[in-house]
């Protein structure tokens, strides 16, 4: 009996602390309305959401726990825009910039405390990389790096070494997704959300995937991962993440607002505000 109890305990422990894995098929489980419109990150206990100018922390029932309405006040360089985000080892990694109608400046990786949502430090952008915008980022937990994506010129993913806090290189995406919004690293691959559907014609947005496991390669091929045809209405797909506790796929999406060059310019018929929703998918296989 003692051996059986020990075996069951060991099995449950492995299940509890197993690393998240990337599936090939997902089924919609639930949708939670949130306040932010840009990015999503997740750790063991919480969802973290970014709007353009705020950070939010939710528990996994969708209850708002904390928010930071002045996240840029301690920055050395002015900013007005968060993109997609990630969380790792108690820190929230964000790509921020000054963004206006498709042009950007003051790009940086800004790091916040996951407990308090308060700003800690920044990693400066290297203009020589060729990157001209940051729509989102993800932490490469295997190599202690941050990858950044560019909404205006999505041809490359750019990486920064977290130990040296310096630019480390880029990977050429073939073909490059249109209007990249968010990225997430898992299992040597990067998932990419693309706002490549036209909401005026009810066209779906998509998630793509590329392999970045070979550090020496300068390019990678991009493949369709999932068509987001179960959104309530075609709009703007944004950030994404994988839950480390159960491998749930999380995707943030907006509906109701007309967008011109990345900026809101009014509403679609039947809407008087933009709705931000976190779609939660269970891995089927």
Secondary structure, DSSP 8 states (H G I E B T S, - for coil): -HHHHHHHHHHHHHHHH------S-EEEEEEEEES-SSEEEE-SSEEEEE-SS-EEEEETTS-EEEEES-TTTT-SS---EEEEEEEETTEEEEEEEEEETTEEEEEEEEEEETTT--EEEEEE--GGG------EEEEETTTTEEEEE-SS-TTEEEEEETTTTEEEEEEEEES--SSEEEEEEETTEEEEEE--S-GGGT---EEEEEE---TT-SEEEEEEEEE-TTSSS--EEEEEEE-TTT--EEEEEEESEEEETTEEEEE-TT-SS-EEEEEEEEE--
